[in-house]
Amino acid sequence: MRKLILASLLILTSLSYAQEKSNWTKKGNINLLFNQSAFNNEWLGGGTSNIAGNVNFAYEFNYSKNDWSWDNRLSAAYGLTKIKGDDITKSDDRLEFNSIVGKKASGHWFYSGIVNFKTQFDRGENKDGAYISHFMSPAYLQTGLGMLYKPSATFKLNIAPVTGKLIMVDGQFTETESAFGVAQGETSRKELGASVNVYSKYEVVKNVSFENILNLYSNYLEDAQNIDIDYTLNIVMKINKYMSTNISFQTIYDDNAISAAQVKEVFGLGINYGF
């Protein structure tokens, strides 16, 4: 199953290059983000020297012809942090693919089908140093049918009342207890529900842009009133063509994984390369 999913993603990507070039718009960006603090032994205010680095990658390949549109986005991030006296730890780790195909219904509305896949690159540890995750464990796959509202390339709202969700995890993590919502002794969990996805990007003032990504999901089969939330805010303050100050904030709530909000924030000076 996992090999099939990865193969499908590769096929989708390769298909984009086989279509008429005039109907495709493609763009990508690589961002290297750094932050660092240093204190000598005489610094009376206290503090611990540390250094951190993140790599962010985003690539979009979108197709539009007549009444059809097909938007695809591949994004990835990986970060490491070194605090003086401690081992190097992972600060960010994400691999995600989003695809949405639409057939115009009326005005800015489209009949739509969506695919969302996300996992991580590297192994993960909890605060006690225990090994709790790795590549494709967990992995999340969502597919759904619904309606897309797309008045512009910078605002998209998709409502999918029929959405299937598959959570996959390595059996080693469920040998003694459940993990990521997958029951003990199992390697996957299947859900059927509804999803709402919102994307917006706008420039609040010159050279300062806000990107908002919100994903909501409700499982019809169990506790439909409990909404899974995944919200990301990316703020980019451009200094020049190649440098910017970047802030990334993400919060996740999924009561099947953990009954608490997960929060992540990354801030630093970025070096950008667009293509």
C-alpha positions as CSV (number, residue, x, y, z in Angstrom):
1,M,0.0,0.0,0.0
2,R,2.7,2.5,0.9
3,K,4.7,1.7,-2.2
4,L,1.6,2.2,-4.3
5,I,0.9,5.6,-2.7
6,L,4.5,6.8,-3.4
7,A,4.3,5.4,-7.0
8,S,1.0,7.3,-7.5
9,L,2.6,10.6,-6.3
10,L,5.5,10.1,-8.7
11,I,3.1,9.3,-11.6
12,L,1.1,12.5,-10.9
13,T,4.3,14.5,-10.9
14,S,5.6,13.0,-14.1
15,L,2.2,13.5,-15.8
16,S,2.5,17.3,-15.3
17,Y,5.6,17.4,-17.6
18,A,3.8,15.4,-20.4
19,Q,1.0,17.9,-20.9
20,E,1.0,21.0,-23.1
21,K,3.4,23.5,-21.6
22,S,1.2,26.5,-22.5
23,N,-1.5,25.2,-20.1
24,W,0.8,24.8,-17.1
25,T,2.1,27.4,-14.7
26,K,5.0,26.2,-12.5
27,K,7.0,27.9,-9.7
28,G,9.1,26.8,-6.8
29,N,11.1,28.2,-3.9
30,I,13.9,27.0,-1.7
31,N,14.4,28.8,1.6
32,L,17.3,28.4,4.1
33,L,16.4,29.7,7.5
34,F,18.9,30.5,10.3
35,N,18.7,31.7,13.8
36,Q,21.5,31.9,16.4
37,S,22.2,33.1,20.0
38,A,25.6,33.3,21.7
39,F,26.7,34.2,25.2
40,N,30.1,34.3,26.8
41,N,30.8,33.1,30.3
42,E,30.7,36.7,31.7
43,W,27.2,37.5,30.4
44,L,25.3,38.3,33.6
45,G,21.8,38.2,32.0
46,G,22.0,34.4,31.6
47,G,21.3,32.3,28.5
48,T,22.5,29.3,26.6
49,S,24.2,29.5,23.2
50,N,22.3,27.8,20.4
51,I,22.1,27.6,16.6
52,A,19.3,26.4,14.4
53,G,18.8,25.9,10.7
54,N,15.8,25.0,8.6
55,V,15.4,24.1,4.9
56,N,12.0,24.7,3.3
57,F,11.0,23.7,-0.2
58,A,7.8,24.4,-2.1
59,Y,6.9,23.6,-5.7
60,E,3.6,24.3,-7.5
61,F,2.5,23.0,-10.9
62,N,-0.9,24.0,-11.9
63,Y,-2.9,23.2,-15.1
64,S,-5.8,25.2,-16.5
65,K,-7.7,24.6,-19.8
66,N,-11.3,25.5,-20.7
67,D,-13.5,24.5,-17.7
68,W,-10.8,22.4,-16.0
69,S,-8.2,23.3,-13.4
70,W,-5.7,21.1,-11.6
71,D,-3.6,22.6,-8.8
72,N,-0.7,20.7,-7.2
73,R,1.6,21.7,-4.4
74,L,4.6,19.7,-3.0
75,S,6.1,21.1,0.1
76,A,8.8,19.9,2.5
77,A,10.7,21.2,5.5
78,Y,13.5,19.9,7.7
79,G,15.3,21.6,10.6
80,L,17.9,21.0,13.2
81,T,18.8,22.7,16.5
82,K,22.0,22.6,18.6
83,I,21.9,23.9,22.1
84,K,25.3,24.2,23.9
85,G,25.8,21.1,26.0
86,D,23.1,19.1,24.4
87,D,22.9,16.8,21.4
88,I,21.5,18.0,18.0
89,T,17.7,17.7,17.9
90,K,15.2,17.8,15.1
91,S,13.1,21.1,15.1
92,D,11.0,20.5,11.9
93,D,10.2,17.6,9.7
94,R,7.4,17.6,7.1
95,L,6.7,16.2,3.6
96,E,3.3,17.0,2.1
97,F,1.6,16.8,-1.3
98,N,-1.7,18.5,-2.1
99,S,-3.7,18.0,-5.4
100,I,-7.1,19.4,-6.3
101,V,-8.8,19.0,-9.7
102,G,-11.9,21.0,-10.6
103,K,-14.5,21.1,-13.3
104,K,-16.3,24.5,-13.6
105,A,-19.9,24.4,-12.3
106,S,-20.8,28.1,-12.3
107,G,-19.0,31.4,-11.8
108,H,-16.1,30.7,-9.4
109,W,-17.4,27.3,-8.3
110,F,-16.0,24.0,-9.4
111,Y,-16.9,20.4,-8.8
112,S,-13.8,19.0,-7.2
113,G,-11.7,16.1,-6.2
114,I,-8.9,16.3,-3.7
115,V,-5.8,14.3,-2.6
116,N,-3.7,15.1,0.4
117,F,-0.7,13.1,1.6
118,K,1.7,13.9,4.4
119,T,4.4,12.2,6.4
120,Q,7.9,13.0,7.6
121,F,11.5,12.3,6.5
122,D,13.3,11.3,9.7
123,R,12.9,9.4,12.9
124,G,11.3,11.2,15.8
125,E,11.8,11.0,19.6
126,N,9.8,12.2,22.5
127,K,11.1,14.3,25.5
128,D,12.4,11.1,27.1
129,G,14.4,10.2,24.1
130,A,12.1,7.3,23.1
131,Y,11.9,6.5,19.4
132,I,8.2,7.2,18.4
133,S,8.1,7.8,14.6
134,H,9.9,7.7,11.3
135,F,9.4,8.0,7.5
136,M,5.9,6.8,6.5
137,S,5.0,6.3,10.2
138,P,2.7,8.0,10.6
139,A,1.5,8.8,7.1
140,Y,-1.8,10.3,6.3
141,L,-3.8,10.1,3.1
142,Q,-7.1,11.9,2.4
143,T,-9.2,11.8,-0.8
144,G,-12.5,13.6,-1.2
145,L,-15.2,14.8,-3.5
146,G,-17.0,18.2,-3.2
147,M,-17.1,21.8,-4.3
148,L,-14.3,24.3,-4.8
149,Y,-14.6,28.0,-4.7
150,K,-11.7,29.7,-6.4
151,P,-12.1,33.4,-7.2
152,S,-8.3,33.8,-7.7
153,A,-5.0,31.9,-7.4
154,T,-4.5,33.4,-3.9
155,F,-7.8,32.2,-2.4
156,K,-9.3,28.7,-2.5
157,L,-12.1,27.2,-0.4
158,N,-12.8,23.5,-0.8
159,I,-15.7,21.7,0.9
160,A,-15.7,17.9,0.6
161,P,-18.7,16.3,2.4
162,V,-17.4,12.8,1.3
163,T,-13.8,12.4,2.4
164,G,-11.9,9.2,3.1
165,K,-8.9,9.2,5.5
166,L,-6.2,6.6,5.9
167,I,-3.7,6.7,8.8
168,M,-0.7,4.4,8.5
169,V,1.9,3.5,11.1
170,D,4.6,0.9,11.5
171,G,3.5,-2.1,13.6
172,Q,6.5,-1.6,16.0
173,F,4.7,1.5,17.4
174,T,1.4,-0.3,18.1
175,E,2.8,-3.5,19.7
176,T,1.9,-2.5,23.2
177,E,-0.5,0.5,22.8
178,S,-2.3,2.6,20.2
179,A,-0.4,5.3,18.3
180,F,-1.5,8.2,16.2
181,G,-5.1,7.0,16.4
182,V,-4.2,3.5,15.2
183,A,-5.4,0.7,17.6
184,Q,-2.9,-1.6,19.4
185,G,-1.8,-4.4,17.1
186,E,-3.0,-2.6,13.9
187,T,-1.0,-0.8,11.2
188,S,-3.8,1.4,9.8
189,R,-7.0,3.3,10.6
190,K,-9.7,4.1,8.1
191,E,-12.1,7.0,8.5
192,L,-15.0,8.5,6.5
193,G,-16.0,12.1,7.0
194,A,-16.1,15.6,5.7
195,S,-13.3,18.1,5.2
196,V,-12.9,21.8,4.6
197,N,-9.7,23.3,3.2
198,V,-8.9,27.0,3.0
199,Y,-5.9,28.7,1.4
200,S,-5.3,32.4,1.2
201,K,-2.2,34.6,0.5
202,Y,-2.1,38.3,0.6
203,E,0.3,41.2,1.0
204,V,-0.6,43.3,4.1
205,V,1.9,46.0,3.3
206,K,4.6,46.2,0.7
207,N,7.0,43.2,0.9
208,V,5.1,41.6,3.8
209,S,3.0,38.6,2.9
210,F,0.7,36.4,5.0
211,E,-0.1,32.8,3.8
212,N,-2.9,31.0,5.7
213,I,-3.5,27.3,5.3
214,L,-6.4,25.7,7.2
215,N,-7.6,22.1,7.1
216,L,-10.6,20.8,9.0
217,Y,-11.8,17.2,9.2
218,S,-14.7,15.5,11.0
219,N,-15.0,11.7,11.1
220,Y,-18.6,10.5,10.6
221,L,-17.9,7.1,12.0
222,E,-16.6,8.2,15.5
223,D,-17.1,11.4,17.5
224,A,-18.2,13.5,14.6
225,Q,-18.4,16.6,16.9
226,N,-14.6,16.4,17.4
227,I,-13.0,18.4,14.6
228,D,-9.4,17.8,13.6
229,I,-7.7,21.1,13.0
230,D,-4.4,21.8,11.1
231,Y,-3.6,25.5,10.7
232,T,-0.4,27.1,9.4
233,L,0.5,30.8,9.1
234,N,3.6,31.8,7.1
235,I,4.7,35.4,7.3
236,V,7.5,36.5,4.9
237,M,9.0,40.0,5.2
238,K,11.2,40.6,2.2
239,I,14.5,42.4,2.6
240,N,15.6,42.0,-1.0
241,K,15.3,39.5,-3.8
242,Y,17.3,36.8,-1.9
243,M,16.8,37.6,1.8
244,S,13.8,37.7,4.1
245,T,12.7,37.4,7.6
246,N,10.4,34.4,8.0
247,I,7.9,33.4,10.7
248,S,6.1,30.1,10.6
249,F,3.4,29.1,13.1
250,Q,1.5,25.8,13.1
251,T,-1.1,24.4,15.4
252,I,-2.7,20.9,15.2
253,Y,-5.5,19.4,17.2
254,D,-6.3,15.7,16.6
255,D,-7.8,14.0,19.7
256,N,-7.0,10.6,18.2
257,A,-3.3,11.3,18.3
258,I,-3.2,13.4,21.6
259,S,-5.8,15.2,23.6
260,A,-4.1,18.5,23.4
261,A,-3.1,21.2,20.9
262,Q,0.2,20.7,19.2
263,V,2.0,24.1,18.5
264,K,5.2,24.8,16.5
265,E,6.8,28.2,15.8
266,V,9.9,28.9,13.7
267,F,11.5,32.3,13.3
268,G,14.7,33.4,11.5
269,L,16.6,35.0,8.7
270,G,15.9,33.4,5.4
271,I,17.9,33.0,2.2
272,N,15.6,32.4,-0.8
273,Y,15.9,31.0,-4.3
274,G,13.0,31.0,-6.6
275,F,12.7,29.0,-9.8
